[in-house]
């Protein structure tokens, strides 16, 4: 963002300024809007990086509880389907890779549970129940 997008936004503003009257210059307005977006995104990423912590799940000592970083084997009580999820931060979440956000409804319902516990999750289709089969820190 800093080395490519910021200079590109500045160049676009300079190009738009060269076209004359700024009061009716849609190209200039779009370039300024893009620059605002780029600067906002840079601040957002810098803020996240400044507050980031590296958590190694292997070093967790949660006595078998579902916590941030844990990998969970779950069984849907209605269908019997089994799934495996790791609870991660918002930016790492990728459901296809089995990584769910700590802020997701399912993760919030699972936090603090142990193997054998049932978690009730408010899903769009109604309440779903999952049994925690196993909790691993890997």
N, C-alpha and C positions, 0 to 999 in steps of 0.2 A: 504494500500500500504506500509506503513512504518513498520507495525508490522508483516505482513505475507509475502508480495511479496519481500520486500527488503532482509530479512533474507534468503528467499528461493533462490534468485538470488545469494547471497554471497555463500551459501552452494553449489550451482551448479557450481560456478567458482572454489571453493576449490576442489570439486570432480573431475572436469575436469583437474585441475592442477596435481592431484595425478596420472594421467594417463601418465605423462611424457612429451615428446617433445611438446611444445606449438606451434611451427611453423606449424605443420601439424595436429593440433588437432581441428577438426571441432566442437567437443562438447564444447571446451573452447571458440571458436569464437561465437558460439550460446549463450553460457551463458553470455559472455561479452555484446553481442548485447541485450539480454534480460535485463541485468542490466542497460544498457543505456536507454532503453525504460522505465523501472520502475522509474528511477531517473528523467527522463524527465516528466513523468506523475505526479510524486509527486510535482515537481516544478510548473507544470501547475495548478494543483488543489490548491496548496498553494497560488498561485498568484490570482486565482479567489476568493478564500475565503478572502484574504486580501483586495480585492476591492469590495466585495459584500456589498450590501445594502438591508435591508429588507424594502419592500414597501407594506403598507397595503392599498389595493384599497379603503377600506371604508373611509379612511382619505383623499382621493384625492379630490381636489376642482378644477375641470377642466371645470366647466360650461357647461357640456354636450358634450365636445369634446372627440374624440377618442384619448386616450393617453395610455402610458405603464400601464398595470394593469387593464385597462378597459375591461368589458365584452360587446360584441357587438352582436346584433341580426341583421343578414344580409339577404337580399333576392337577389338571382341571377336573374337579369333582363331578361335573356333569357329563363330560365327554370321555374322560379317562386319558385324554391326550397329555403327553409329557412334553415339557419345554425346559430349556436351560437359559437363564439370564444372569448377567452380571450387572450389578447396580453401579452406575458411573455418573459423572457430571453431565450437565446439559450439553456441553459442546462435544462430548465423546459419544453420546447416545446414537445408536444405530441398530434398530430392531432386527434388521437382516443379519447382523453380526452377533445378535444375542445380547446387546448392550442396551439397558434401559436407563433412562434419566432418573436420578434421585428424586426429581420433582414429579414424576409420572404417578398416576393414581395407583398402579400396581406396586411400584416401589414403596410408596408411602404406606400402603397396606401391609407390606412385608417387613418393614423395618421393625426390629425387635423380636420377630418371631424366631422359633427354634424348629428343627426338624420334627415333624409330626404335628405341628400346629396347622390350623386352617386359617387362611387369610381371606376376608371378604373384600372384593374389589368392586367399586362402583364403575361399571363399564357402560358405554352408550346403550347397550341392549338390556341393561339391568344389572343386578348384583351377580357376580360370578365368584365362585369359591375355588381356591387353590390350596392344595395340601403341600406343605414344604417337605419334600422328600429328603433333601440333603443340602447342607450349607458348607461351602468350601471357600478357603482363602488361598487362591492360586494366582 
